[in-house]
Amino acid sequence: MTAPNHTRIQAVRLRHTGRWCAAAVLIFLLVFLLQGWSANPRMRWATVGDYLFASVVLEGLGTTLMLTVLAMAIGIVGGVVLAVMRMSANPILANLGWLYVWVFRGTPLLVQLLFWYFLSAVVPKIGLGIPWGSTFVEFETNVLITQLTAAVLGLGLHEAAYMAEIVRAGITSVDEGQTEAAQTLGMTRRQTLRRIVLPQALRIIIPPTGNQSISMLKTTSLVFAIAVPELLTSIQGIYSRNFQQVPLLTVACLWYLVATSVLNVGQYYLERRFKRGASRDLPPTPVQRLRAALAAKQESPS
């Protein structure tokens, strides 16, 4: 009986010629476009540098961030309430939740902003009291709903309609057996939702909520229609005087990119935190990878 002939197999690495050619072409086009854009004298980069940290621009950026935080807070809280209403066994609550989502998702955000801004034209006074009876407290609508208030209401209530569907999708993703098990243990519907369902649904809810937050940051630029001095409105006020539209819009784009990058980092670590219960081995963070690379470089012999 002859011994088997063991031959060593030599693995040949795939070359992926087409992939490298496509990458080279894309890199060339990117460098060409960036070089042409940066070397264009009409870009007036000196103007960009002069206004990048101007006080009026930074104040507008602060207003943009404030609008984003307030609108998302209203949107998240309202979205949770609306999602629970839509999933309620009470048909009145379920239909009211559906009606809200239908109205606020079906009309443009700009129209809603203008509606809140011009509300005083049809409702000059807002009061608290007995319906069809005496009024205890009364306010002028123009005093109560300012430009900033109209912006927050328009953005927040519009966002609540979208967050309601995101939260509802997260809740329905949790297995019904978990709810049944909680009810057999004597938990109420509210306790089951707060302790069992929502903590698990957050893994589904957080990624699209992060995307909505980034979208909201950019959507705040629509409040220029009601003259709220956010970032884009401040930029428009500057270039309406010096007629340097493109350099000033470049300033706005740079600050939007910085703000969205910060939100991206926050979303990354928040998603990572809520994945700990679903994944045993989480991939290392960029900081951990950098530390590992530096440690390996120090341990390697020179």
C-alpha positions in Angstrom: 0.0 0.0 0.0 1.6 3.2 -1.1 1.7 6.3 1.1 -0.5 9.2 0.1 1.3 11.9 -1.8 1.0 15.1 0.2 1.6 18.1 -1.9 1.7 21.6 -0.5 -0.9 23.9 -2.0 0.3 27.4 -2.7 -2.4 30.0 -2.2 -2.4 32.7 -4.8 -3.7 36.1 -3.7 -6.4 37.6 -5.8 -5.3 40.8 -7.5 -8.6 42.7 -7.9 -7.3 44.7 -10.8 -10.6 46.3 -11.6 -11.2 47.3 -8.0 -7.8 49.1 -7.8 -8.3 50.8 -11.1 -11.7 52.1 -10.1 -10.3 53.4 -6.8 -7.4 55.1 -8.6 -9.8 56.9 -10.9 -12.1 58.0 -8.0 -9.1 59.3 -6.0 -7.8 61.2 -9.0 -11.2 62.8 -9.6 -11.5 63.7 -5.9 -8.1 65.3 -5.8 -8.8 67.2 -9.0 -12.1 68.6 -7.7 -10.6 69.5 -4.3 -7.6 71.2 -5.9 -9.7 73.2 -8.4 -12.1 74.2 -5.6 -9.4 75.3 -3.1 -7.3 77.1 -5.8 -10.2 79.1 -7.2 -9.5 82.7 -6.3 -13.2 83.5 -6.4 -13.7 81.3 -3.3 -12.1 84.1 -1.2 -10.8 81.8 1.5 -9.7 84.9 3.4 -13.4 85.9 3.8 -14.1 82.3 5.0 -11.5 82.7 7.7 -12.7 86.1 8.7 -16.2 85.0 9.4 -15.7 81.4 10.5 -15.5 82.5 14.2 -17.4 85.7 13.9 -19.7 86.4 16.9 -22.9 86.6 14.8 -22.1 83.3 13.2 -21.4 81.6 16.6 -24.6 83.0 18.0 -26.5 81.6 15.1 -24.8 78.3 15.6 -25.8 78.3 19.3 -29.4 79.0 18.2 -29.3 76.1 15.8 -28.1 73.7 18.4 -30.7 75.0 20.9 -33.5 74.5 18.4 -32.2 71.0 17.6 -32.1 69.9 21.3 -35.5 71.4 22.1 -37.2 70.1 19.0 -35.8 66.6 19.4 -36.8 66.6 23.1 -40.4 67.4 22.1 -40.3 65.0 19.3 -39.0 62.0 21.3 -41.4 62.5 24.2 -44.3 63.1 21.9 -43.3 60.2 19.7 -43.3 57.8 22.7 -46.8 59.1 23.8 -48.2 58.8 20.2 -46.7 55.3 19.7 -48.3 54.1 22.9 -51.6 55.8 21.9 -51.5 54.1 18.4 -50.9 50.7 20.0 -53.6 51.2 22.7 -56.6 48.9 23.0 -58.7 52.0 23.3 -60.0 52.8 19.8 -60.4 56.5 20.5 -56.7 56.9 21.6 -55.5 54.7 18.7 -57.5 56.8 16.2 -56.4 60.1 17.7 -52.7 59.0 17.5 -53.2 57.9 13.9 -54.9 61.2 13.0 -52.0 63.2 14.5 -49.4 61.3 12.6 -51.5 61.6 9.4 -51.8 65.4 9.7 -48.3 66.3 10.7 -46.6 63.9 8.3 -48.9 64.8 5.5 -48.2 68.6 5.5 -44.9 70.3 4.8 -42.8 71.4 7.7 -42.4 74.9 6.2 -46.2 75.3 6.1 -46.4 74.2 9.8 -43.8 76.8 10.8 -45.7 79.5 9.0 -48.9 78.3 10.6 -47.6 78.7 14.1 -45.9 82.0 13.3 -49.2 83.5 11.9 -51.5 81.8 14.5 -52.3 85.2 16.0 -54.1 86.2 12.8 -56.9 83.7 13.6 -56.4 83.3 17.4 -55.5 86.7 18.8 -55.7 85.6 22.4 -55.1 82.2 24.2 -56.8 81.7 27.5 -57.4 79.0 30.2 -60.8 78.5 31.7 -64.0 76.6 31.5 -65.1 75.7 27.9 -67.9 77.9 26.7 -67.7 79.6 30.1 -65.5 82.1 32.0 -61.8 82.5 31.3 -59.4 82.5 34.2 -56.1 83.5 32.5 -55.6 85.1 29.1 -52.5 85.9 27.0 -51.9 87.7 23.8 -50.9 85.1 21.2 -48.1 87.3 19.8 -46.6 87.6 23.3 -47.0 83.9 24.1 -45.9 82.5 20.7 -42.8 84.4 19.7 -40.6 83.6 16.6 -38.5 81.2 18.6 -41.5 79.5 20.2 -43.1 79.1 16.8 -39.9 77.5 15.5 -39.7 75.0 18.4 -43.4 74.1 18.2 -43.2 73.6 14.4 -40.1 71.5 14.5 -40.9 69.5 17.6 -44.5 68.7 16.8 -43.6 67.7 13.2 -40.8 65.5 14.5 -43.1 63.8 17.0 -45.1 62.3 14.1 -42.0 60.6 12.7 -40.7 59.6 16.1 -44.0 57.9 16.8 -43.5 55.5 13.9 -39.9 54.8 14.9 -40.9 54.1 18.5 -43.8 51.9 17.3 -41.5 49.9 15.1 -39.1 49.4 18.0 -41.9 48.3 20.3 -43.4 45.8 17.8 -39.9 44.3 17.2 -39.9 42.9 20.8 -41.3 39.4 21.0 -44.8 39.2 22.3 -43.8 36.4 24.6 -41.9 38.8 26.7 -45.1 40.8 27.3 -47.0 37.7 28.1 -44.3 36.5 30.6 -44.4 39.9 32.3 -48.2 39.8 32.6 -48.0 36.3 34.2 -45.7 37.8 36.8 -48.3 40.3 37.7 -46.9 43.4 36.0 -49.2 46.0 34.7 -49.2 47.2 31.1 -47.3 50.3 32.1 -44.7 48.4 34.1 -44.2 45.9 31.3 -43.7 48.8 28.8 -41.3 50.6 31.0 -39.2 47.7 32.4 -39.4 45.0 29.7 -40.4 46.3 26.3 -38.8 49.8 26.0 -35.3 48.7 27.2 -35.2 46.1 24.4 -36.8 48.3 21.8 -34.1 51.0 22.3 -31.7 48.9 20.3 -34.0 49.4 17.3 -35.1 52.9 18.2 -31.7 54.6 18.7 -30.1 54.3 15.2 -33.0 56.0 13.4 -33.4 58.5 16.2 -29.7 59.5 15.7 -30.4 59.9 12.0 -33.4 62.1 12.9 -31.3 64.2 15.2 -28.8 64.9 12.5 -31.6 65.6 10.0 -33.1 68.0 12.5 -29.9 69.9 12.9 -30.0 70.7 9.2 -33.8 71.1 9.0 -33.5 74.0 11.5 -32.3 76.1 8.5 -36.0 76.3 7.4 -36.8 78.7 10.3 -35.2 81.4 8.2 -38.8 81.8 6.8 -39.9 83.2 10.1 -36.7 85.2 10.7 -35.3 83.2 13.6 -31.6 84.1 13.8 -30.1 80.6 13.5 -26.9 79.8 11.6 -28.2 80.1 8.0 -30.2 83.2 8.8 -27.1 84.8 10.3 -25.1 83.9 7.2 -27.8 85.3 4.9 -27.7 88.6 6.9 -24.0 88.9 6.3 -23.9 88.1 2.6 -26.8 90.4 2.0 -24.5 93.2 3.0 -21.1 92.2 1.5 -22.5 90.0 -1.5 -20.0 87.2 -0.7 -22.6 84.4 -1.0 -20.4 81.4 -1.7 -17.7 82.1 0.9 -20.3 82.7 3.6 -22.3 79.6 2.6 -19.0 77.7 2.9 -18.8 78.9 6.5 -22.2 77.6 7.1 -21.4 74.2 5.6 -18.2 73.9 7.7 -20.1 74.5 10.9 -22.9 72.1 9.9 -20.3 69.4 9.1 -18.6 69.9 12.5 -22.0 69.7 14.4 -23.1 66.6 12.5 -19.7 64.9 13.1 -20.2 65.5 16.9 -23.7 64.0 16.7 -22.3 61.0 14.7 -19.8 60.3 17.4 -22.5 60.5 20.1 -24.7 58.2 18.1 -21.9 55.7 17.7 -21.2 55.3 21.4 -24.8 55.3 22.3 -25.6 52.5 19.9 -22.5 50.6 21.2 -23.8 50.9 24.8 -27.1 49.4 24.0 -25.6 46.6 21.9 -23.8 45.2 25.0 -26.8 43.0 25.9 -27.2 41.7 22.3 -23.6 41.1 21.3 -20.9 39.3 23.2 -17.9 40.7 21.4 -18.3 44.3 20.5 -15.8 45.7 17.9 -13.2 48.0 19.3 -13.8 51.7 19.1 -11.5 53.9 17.0 -9.7 55.1 20.2 -9.2 51.5 21.3 -7.8 50.6 17.9 -5.5 53.5 18.0 -4.2 52.5 21.5 -3.7 48.9 20.3 -1.7 50.1 17.3 0.5 52.4 19.4 1.1 49.6 21.9 2.0 47.1 19.2 4.4 49.6 17.7 6.1 50.2 21.0 6.4 46.4 21.7 7.8 45.6 18.2 11.6 45.4 18.0 13.3 48.3 16.3 
